[in-house]
Each structure stands twice: as C-alpha cells, then as structure tokens.
C-alpha cells in the first residue's frame, strides 16, 4: 500500500510530462474526455464519467492551486483526464491564433 505522500509525489512527477495515454483514453468512455449533456449540470462541460465541470480545473489553476490539489478535491477525475484537458487547451491555443487577438 502506497502512502498518500508517495502517491502525491508520483502524481506531481507525472503531470508535467506529455503522457502517451491515447490507448487508455480510447478504452475509457470511447475516447471522450469532456462530456456535454443537457441532463448533466444543464449542459455544462464536465469531465466524462463525472459531474465535475471542466471550468473547476482552470479555476484552481487561476488561483495558484496545483493540478494535484484539484485531483485531491475531485477524486472522480482521473489524472489522465486533467492532463488531456490541459493538452487539448494548449493545442487549441497554438492552432487558433484568432482567439488571441
């Protein structure tokens, strides 16, 4: 059994890395990371398989909290989901220069 500290250290080391999780993501929820369903929080985008809004992750980061803090507070969100949302956001910004104007 891992201690909470060692699990947190592992998460902190893993999150900054670009993870090759495409096979894992594809197996879970048919590859969906974000779910938008009118019956779940009125259509607010949430992490697939949860009722946790995507916005919550960015709210945590904006206030100086870490991804690890977010994952501890929302244990239904898997680390790969948070990493993937951040990767998708980065790619969107990199490829959509018109949103930066």
Secondary structure, 3 states (H helix, E strand, C coil): CCCHHHHHHHHHHHHCCCCCCHHHHHHCHHHCCEECCCCCHHHCCEECCCCCEHHHHHHHHHCCCCHHHHHHHCCCCCHHHHHHHHHHHHHHHHHCHHHHC
